[in-house]
Amino acid sequence: MEDVLEPLGRFILRILKWLVVEAIIEFVLKGTGHVVLKLLTFGNYPRTGRDEGRTIAVGFISLIVVFVCLVLIA
């Protein structure tokens, strides 16, 4: 019975892992990057559908800067 349920369990966990990683990228990195770009460019960027890669990159960089600042404060 374990031989049958083990691959199913791995499959379900793999799907959950994928969903969590996608949620982190979509909401945290993209959301942070969107807000930072809007603030720094006074609302000109990001353009809808065209600057998605830049938005994620800016979100990643801004989170790194926040963590470095927190480490320097501590």
C-alpha positions in Angstrom: 0.0 0.0 0.0 2.9 2.4 0.7 4.3 1.8 -2.7 1.1 3.1 -4.2 0.6 6.1 -2.0 4.2 7.3 -1.9 4.4 8.6 -5.5 1.0 10.3 -5.1 2.2 12.0 -1.9 5.4 13.2 -3.7 3.3 14.5 -6.6 1.0 16.5 -4.2 3.9 17.9 -2.3 5.6 18.9 -5.6 2.5 20.8 -6.7 2.3 22.5 -3.3 5.9 23.5 -3.5 5.4 24.9 -7.0 2.3 26.9 -5.8 4.2 28.4 -2.9 7.2 29.4 -5.0 4.9 30.9 -7.6 3.0 32.8 -4.9 6.3 34.2 -3.5 7.5 35.3 -6.9 4.1 36.7 -7.9 3.0 38.5 -4.7 6.2 39.3 -2.9 8.8 40.1 -5.6 6.5 41.4 -8.3 4.4 43.4 -5.8 7.4 44.9 -4.1 9.1 45.7 -7.4 5.9 47.3 -8.8 5.5 49.6 -5.8 9.2 50.6 -5.8 9.2 51.3 -9.5 6.0 53.4 -9.2 7.5 55.4 -6.3 10.9 55.9 -8.0 9.6 56.9 -11.4 6.6 58.9 -10.2 4.1 56.5 -11.8 5.7 56.2 -15.3 6.9 52.6 -14.9 6.2 49.7 -14.9 4.1 49.6 -18.1 1.4 47.0 -18.2 2.7 43.7 -19.6 6.0 45.1 -20.9 8.2 45.5 -17.8 7.4 42.3 -15.9 11.0 41.1 -15.8 12.3 44.4 -14.5 9.6 44.5 -11.9 10.6 41.1 -10.5 14.3 42.2 -10.6 13.7 45.4 -8.8 11.6 43.6 -6.2 14.4 41.2 -5.6 17.0 43.9 -5.3 14.8 46.0 -3.0 14.2 43.1 -0.7 18.0 42.4 -0.5 18.6 46.1 0.3 16.0 45.9 3.1 17.6 42.8 4.6 21.1 44.3 4.4 19.9 47.5 6.1 18.3 45.4 8.9 21.5 43.4 9.4 23.5 46.7 9.5 21.1 48.1 12.1 21.3 45.0 14.3 
